[in-house]
Amino acid sequence: MIKFSKLAIAAALAGGFSMAAQADPVSITTPNGVVSGITAFDWAPSPVLAQNGNQAFVDLANGINDGVAGARGNTFGNQFTVYSQGRLSAFLGGTGATAQLFNGSGSTANKYEITFELAYDEIVYLAIPDGGENLARFDLAATQTNNFFRIFVKDLDATAASNYAAGTGFNTGTLVFEGTIGAGGAGTTSTFTASTTLGVVGGDNDASNGTGPFQGTPSVTGSGATPEFDLLTVTPTVYDLNFWNVELTSFVITNISQNLPFQSVDASAVIVGQVPNIGLVNGGTVIINDRLVAAGPDILFQTDFNGVAQGIPEPGTLALAGLALGALSLARRRKA
């Protein structure tokens, strides 16, 4: 079992009337009409890139601490950047133009699509490789160089749909929300159980949508979940009232999971403009001369999450919750 804390990466959003004591359904105006009564957003499984995440853990395990400050004020470690992109799969509780939402299958004629992309900087401040149970802890970096959360909507009669294999089309269309991600509270504990044998990165096995370039690359395998987490905040910089018919207030992400191999989606060739560098083994490490060595600096994995709307008296803010990520770098194999 691998344990680690606070690594925030996935994103979604919802809203409610700020004057309401309880959560109110969300209403939006899409290119194909209004969708009302939305109680949650169900995002499709999505690829996540921890750029330099594997190397950051390995360096710290080898006693190299770059001293980058964490947002909590008492953590210092090695920095890496989290990137993710994805497509909305379904509205929960919504009525109206729901059938026209493109979820990745079938024709795109008379359809629209809602996508997201995000990035922000994390540090790993504790890394203990210890056989079958390794430990790492993470924090949001105090100074953010890469930090954004964006939502796009587009008419697929005018613009091509996103493509997970290629990693394209997630930032096209109309930008309806953008914000910067801030620190949360005390952190969260998550688990990732790695298999003792290697597999491959995998993919959705649907060649009609293209094939990701990492599908056959050897990879650490396993699965994990985030049973509890604390909120981060997103301060809006762009907010399109032509799309949101209610005041955007908050969002809580639930049912979080992370998995390898990829099964429901391809590991994208490009994620938010970044080309993954996972080396010969995704998330792999070996021990050479009593030192941990990363197979590649980056890590790729698949995640899935849902979002539930919440009403809180904070107009113009959005709550964002985290997923566990760095565990893939913690599975190690001793060189024969």
C-alpha positions in Angstrom: 0.0 0.0 0.0 1.3 3.5 -0.9 0.1 6.4 1.2 0.4 10.0 0.3 -1.3 13.3 1.0 -2.6 16.3 -0.8 -2.1 16.2 -4.4 -4.7 18.3 -6.1 -5.3 17.8 -9.8 -8.6 17.2 -11.3 -11.2 19.8 -11.9 -14.8 20.5 -12.6 -17.3 23.1 -11.7 -20.8 23.8 -10.7 -22.8 26.6 -9.2 -25.8 27.8 -7.2 -27.6 30.9 -6.3 -25.4 32.6 -3.7 -28.4 33.7 -1.6 -29.6 30.1 -1.2 -28.9 28.3 2.0 -29.0 24.9 0.2 -27.6 24.0 -3.2 -29.7 25.0 -6.2 -29.7 23.2 -9.6 -27.4 24.7 -12.2 -28.7 26.1 -15.5 -26.5 26.7 -18.6 -27.1 27.9 -22.1 -25.3 25.7 -24.7 -25.0 26.1 -28.5 -28.0 23.7 -28.8 -30.2 25.2 -26.1 -30.7 25.4 -22.3 -29.9 22.6 -19.9 -31.6 23.2 -16.5 -31.9 21.3 -13.2 -28.3 20.1 -13.2 -27.2 18.7 -9.9 -23.8 17.3 -10.8 -21.3 17.2 -13.7 -20.0 13.7 -14.6 -16.7 14.1 -16.4 -15.3 11.3 -18.7 -12.2 9.5 -17.5 -9.2 11.7 -18.3 -5.4 11.5 -18.6 -3.2 13.3 -16.1 0.4 14.2 -16.5 2.7 14.8 -13.5 5.5 16.6 -15.3 8.8 15.9 -13.5 6.7 14.1 -10.8 8.8 10.9 -10.9 12.1 12.7 -10.9 11.0 15.0 -8.0 10.2 12.0 -5.8 13.4 10.1 -6.8 15.6 13.2 -6.0 14.0 13.7 -2.6 14.3 10.0 -1.8 18.1 10.3 -2.7 18.4 13.3 -0.2 18.2 16.1 -2.8 15.8 18.7 -1.6 15.5 21.9 -3.7 13.9 23.8 -0.9 10.8 25.0 -2.8 8.3 26.3 -0.3 4.8 24.8 0.0 1.6 26.8 0.5 1.2 25.6 4.1 4.3 27.6 5.1 6.1 24.7 6.8 6.9 22.5 3.9 9.9 22.5 1.5 10.6 20.1 -1.3 10.9 19.4 -5.0 8.5 21.0 -7.5 6.6 19.4 -10.4 3.6 20.5 -12.4 0.3 18.8 -12.8 -1.6 18.9 -16.1 -5.0 17.5 -17.1 -7.6 17.8 -19.8 -11.0 16.2 -20.3 -14.5 16.2 -21.7 -17.9 16.3 -19.9 -19.6 13.0 -20.2 -23.1 13.7 -18.8 -25.3 16.0 -16.7 -26.8 14.5 -13.6 -30.4 15.7 -13.1 -30.3 18.0 -16.1 -33.2 18.4 -18.6 -33.4 20.2 -21.9 -30.5 20.0 -24.4 -28.8 17.0 -22.8 -29.0 14.6 -25.7 -27.0 17.0 -27.8 -24.0 16.8 -25.4 -21.2 15.0 -27.3 -19.7 12.3 -25.0 -17.1 10.9 -27.3 -19.1 8.4 -29.3 -21.3 8.6 -32.4 -21.8 11.4 -34.8 -20.9 15.0 -33.8 -23.6 16.4 -36.0 -25.9 18.8 -34.1 -23.9 18.3 -31.0 -21.9 20.5 -28.6 -19.0 19.7 -26.3 -17.8 21.0 -22.9 -14.1 20.5 -22.1 -11.6 21.6 -19.4 -7.8 22.0 -19.0 -5.8 22.8 -15.9 -2.3 23.2 -14.6 -0.7 24.0 -11.3 2.5 23.5 -9.4 3.0 21.0 -6.5 5.9 20.0 -4.3 6.8 16.7 -2.8 8.2 17.3 0.6 8.5 13.8 2.0 9.7 10.7 0.1 10.4 7.4 1.8 10.9 4.4 -0.4 10.4 1.4 1.9 9.8 -1.8 0.0 6.1 -2.6 -0.5 4.8 0.4 1.4 6.3 3.7 0.3 5.4 7.1 1.7 5.2 10.5 0.0 3.5 13.8 1.0 2.7 16.7 -1.2 1.7 20.4 -1.0 0.7 23.1 -3.4 3.7 25.2 -4.3 3.7 28.6 -2.5 4.7 30.4 -5.7 2.8 29.3 -8.8 4.4 29.6 -12.2 1.8 27.3 -14.0 -1.7 27.8 -12.6 -5.0 27.9 -14.4 -8.3 26.2 -14.7 -10.4 26.7 -17.9 -13.7 25.5 -19.2 -14.6 25.7 -22.9 -17.9 25.0 -24.8 -18.1 24.6 -28.6 -20.6 23.9 -31.4 -19.3 20.7 -33.1 -21.0 21.7 -36.4 -18.4 24.5 -36.5 -15.4 23.1 -34.6 -13.8 19.7 -34.4 -14.3 17.6 -31.3 -11.6 16.9 -28.8 -9.5 13.8 -29.3 -7.9 12.0 -26.3 -5.3 10.0 -28.4 -3.9 13.1 -30.0 -4.5 15.4 -27.1 -6.1 18.1 -29.2 -9.3 20.1 -29.1 -9.6 20.6 -25.3 -9.0 24.3 -25.4 -11.0 25.3 -28.5 -14.4 26.9 -28.7 -15.6 29.6 -26.3 -13.9 30.1 -23.0 -16.7 30.3 -20.4 -14.7 30.1 -17.2 -11.1 30.7 -16.1 -9.6 30.9 -12.7 -6.5 30.5 -10.6 -6.1 27.7 -8.1 -5.3 28.5 -4.5 -4.3 26.5 -1.4 -6.7 24.5 0.7 -6.4 23.4 4.3 -4.7 20.5 6.1 -4.5 18.2 3.1 -5.9 14.8 2.2 -4.8 11.2 2.4 -5.1 8.8 -0.6 -3.9 5.4 -1.4 -2.5 3.7 -4.5 -1.8 -0.1 -4.5 0.8 -1.1 -7.1 1.0 -4.5 -8.6 4.2 -6.5 -8.2 4.4 -7.0 -12.0 4.6 -4.5 -14.8 1.9 -4.0 -17.4 1.6 -1.4 -20.1 0.2 2.1 -20.2 -2.9 0.9 -22.1 -5.7 2.8 -23.7 -9.4 2.7 -24.7 -8.8 0.1 -27.4 -10.9 2.0 -29.8 -8.8 2.6 -32.9 -11.6 4.6 -34.6 -10.7 7.5 -32.2 -7.0 7.1 -32.8 -4.4 5.3 -30.7 -2.3 7.0 -28.1 1.5 6.8 -28.6 2.1 5.3 -25.1 -0.4 2.5 -25.3 2.2 -0.3 -25.5 4.9 1.3 -23.2 5.6 -0.7 -20.0 4.1 0.8 -16.9 3.6 0.4 -13.2 0.0 -0.9 -12.7 -2.4 -0.6 -9.9 -5.4 1.4 -8.6 -6.2 3.8 -5.9 -8.9 6.1 -4.4 -9.2 9.4 -2.5 -11.8 8.8 0.2 -11.4 12.2 1.7 -10.0 15.6 0.7 -10.1 19.2 1.6 -11.1 22.0 -0.7 -9.0 24.3 -2.8 -10.4 27.6 -4.1 -10.4 28.9 -7.6 -10.6 32.7 -8.0 -12.4 33.5 -11.3 -10.7 35.8 -13.9 -13.2 35.0 -16.7 -16.9 34.2 -16.1 -19.3 34.1 -19.1 -22.9 34.9 -18.0 -24.1 34.0 -21.5 -23.3 30.4 -20.6 -23.9 30.3 -16.8 -27.5 31.2 -16.0 -26.9 31.2 -12.2 -24.2 32.7 -10.0 -21.3 30.3 -9.8 -20.4 29.5 -6.3 -18.9 26.1 -5.4 -18.1 22.6 -6.5 -17.2 19.4 -4.6 -15.5 16.5 -6.4 -16.5 13.0 -5.3 -15.9 9.3 -6.3 -12.3 10.0 -7.2 -10.2 7.2 -8.5 -6.9 6.8 -10.3 -5.8 3.8 -12.3 -3.1 2.2 -14.4 -3.3 0.8 -17.0 -5.5 3.2 -19.0 -8.7 1.4 -19.9 -11.4 4.0 -20.7 -9.3 6.7 -22.4 -6.0 7.0 -24.2 -2.9 8.5 -22.6 -2.7 11.6 -24.8 0.2 12.4 -27.0 0.0 16.0 -25.7 -1.6 17.2 -22.5 -2.3 20.9 -22.2 0.5 21.5 -24.8 3.0 19.3 -23.0 4.6 16.2 -24.5 4.9 13.5 -21.7 8.4 12.1 -21.1 7.9 8.8 -19.2 11.0 7.0 -20.4 11.0 3.3 -20.9 8.7 2.5 -18.0 5.8 4.8 -16.9 6.3 5.6 -13.2 9.3 3.2 -13.1 12.3 3.4 -10.9 15.3 1.1 -10.4 18.1 1.0 -7.7 21.6 1.4 -9.1 24.5 1.6 -6.7 22.1 2.0 -3.8 20.5 5.1 -5.3 17.0 5.3 -6.8 16.9 6.2 -10.5 13.8 7.3 -12.4 13.0 5.5 -15.7 11.6 8.9 -16.9 10.9 12.2 -15.3 7.2 12.3 -15.9 4.2 10.1 -14.9 0.9 9.4 -16.8 -2.2 7.9 -15.3 -6.0 7.8 -15.8 -8.4 9.4 -13.4 -12.2 9.6 -13.1 -14.3 11.9 -10.9 -17.7 13.3 -10.4 -18.8 16.7 -9.3 -21.7 17.7 -7.0 -23.1 21.2 -6.9 -23.1 23.1 -3.7 -24.5 26.5 -2.6 -22.3 28.6 -0.4 -22.5 32.4 0.3 -19.3 33.2 -1.6 -20.3 34.6 -5.0 -17.7 34.5 -7.7 -15.6 31.7 -6.2 -15.3 28.0 -7.1 -14.2 25.2 -4.9 -11.8 22.6 -6.4 -10.8 19.4 -4.8 -7.8 17.1 -5.3 -6.8 13.7 -6.5 -3.9 11.6 -5.5 -1.2 11.4 -8.1 2.4 10.8 -7.1 2.0 7.2 -5.9 2.9 5.9 -9.4 6.4 7.2 -8.8 6.7 5.3 -5.6 6.5 1.8 -7.0 10.1 0.6 -7.5 11.8 -2.4 -9.0 15.3 -3.5 -8.1 17.7 -3.8 -11.0 18.6 -7.5 -11.6 
